[in-house]
């Protein structure tokens, strides 16, 4: 075998071995976003879509941002005419699952905001997963009149 052929073969074997051993891959599949807040507001909800493209389930164990004192995962529960929010800890993402954090459902609650969120700004978020590790993203701050990413308006 020629040296380049051997090198390519070894690279392919090592890549295949590494891919099989990779613990999991969670991706933010859609632009993360949050609505601008009015003056004096201390909470906001952030939305995004997670794709677990790995072969193992994963858990979102924490989220942080310099813009909020704490961030929790919440979901909306409807019981008859009553609507309540409940904390989800930890958020589980099954292998191969696409999990949408969206208005009216599961979302991130940014609490004790350091300052109001203004349209056009970006909110840095650090998502820490048990298997996939840390993912750093920026959530776009949208005006209430902006269409939500991934939603089509007619």
DAGILIN-V717388 format. One record per residue. N is the residue number from 0. BURIAL is b if it has 16 or more other C-alpha atoms within 10 Angstrom, else e. D_LAST is the distance of its C-alpha to the last C-alpha in Angstrom with 2 decimals. Layout:
{{N	BURIAL	D_LAST} {N	BURIAL	D_LAST}}
//
This chain:
{{0	e	61.14} {1	e	60.25} {2	e	59.29} {3	e	55.70} {4	e	55.23} {5	e	56.64} {6	e	54.41} {7	e	51.28} {8	e	52.43} {9	e	53.11} {10	e	49.78} {11	e	47.99} {12	e	50.07} {13	e	49.52} {14	e	45.76} {15	e	45.60} {16	e	47.82} {17	e	45.79} {18	e	42.50} {19	e	44.14} {20	e	45.43} {21	e	42.27} {22	b	41.49} {23	b	37.71} {24	b	34.70} {25	b	31.79} {26	e	28.96} {27	b	26.04} {28	e	23.36} {29	e	20.42} {30	e	20.63} {31	b	22.14} {32	b	20.78} {33	b	21.85} {34	b	20.75} {35	b	23.08} {36	b	25.73} {37	e	27.35} {38	e	31.02} {39	e	33.35} {40	e	30.92} {41	b	32.72} {42	b	30.12} {43	b	26.70} {44	b	24.73} {45	b	23.90} {46	b	21.62} {47	b	21.97} {48	b	22.39} {49	b	25.95} {50	b	27.23} {51	b	30.89} {52	b	31.95} {53	b	35.56} {54	e	37.85} {55	b	38.65} {56	b	36.81} {57	b	36.35} {58	b	36.07} {59	b	34.47} {60	b	37.57} {61	b	36.63} {62	b	34.16} {63	b	35.35} {64	b	34.34} {65	e	36.41} {66	b	33.81} {67	b	34.50} {68	e	37.81} {69	b	36.46} {70	b	33.41} {71	b	33.05} {72	b	30.74} {73	b	29.52} {74	b	27.75} {75	e	26.46} {76	e	28.60} {77	e	27.85} {78	e	30.99} {79	e	30.38} {80	e	29.19} {81	e	30.33} {82	e	28.16} {83	e	30.18} {84	e	29.98} {85	e	32.50} {86	e	33.69} {87	e	33.52} {88	e	36.47} {89	e	36.42} {90	b	33.00} {91	b	33.71} {92	b	31.84} {93	b	33.26} {94	b	34.17} {95	b	31.30} {96	e	28.81} {97	b	25.34} {98	b	25.02} {99	b	21.80} {100	b	22.51} {101	b	19.40} {102	e	18.72} {103	e	20.32} {104	e	22.54} {105	b	25.03} {106	b	24.93} {107	b	27.46} {108	b	28.97} {109	b	30.42} {110	b	33.29} {111	e	35.69} {112	b	33.69} {113	e	36.08} {114	e	33.95} {115	b	30.51} {116	b	27.63} {117	b	26.13} {118	b	22.82} {119	e	23.65} {120	e	26.51} {121	b	27.01} {122	b	28.61} {123	b	31.03} {124	b	31.23} {125	e	34.04} {126	b	33.27} {127	b	36.55} {128	b	36.68} {129	b	39.87} {130	b	39.85} {131	b	37.46} {132	b	38.85} {133	b	37.09} {134	e	33.70} {135	e	32.96} {136	e	29.40} {137	e	27.72} {138	b	24.74} {139	b	22.54} {140	b	22.47} {141	b	19.06} {142	b	18.59} {143	e	16.99} {144	e	14.22} {145	e	13.51} {146	e	10.81} {147	b	13.04} {148	e	14.17} {149	e	13.15} {150	e	9.92} {151	e	6.56} {152	e	3.79} {153	e	0.00}}
//
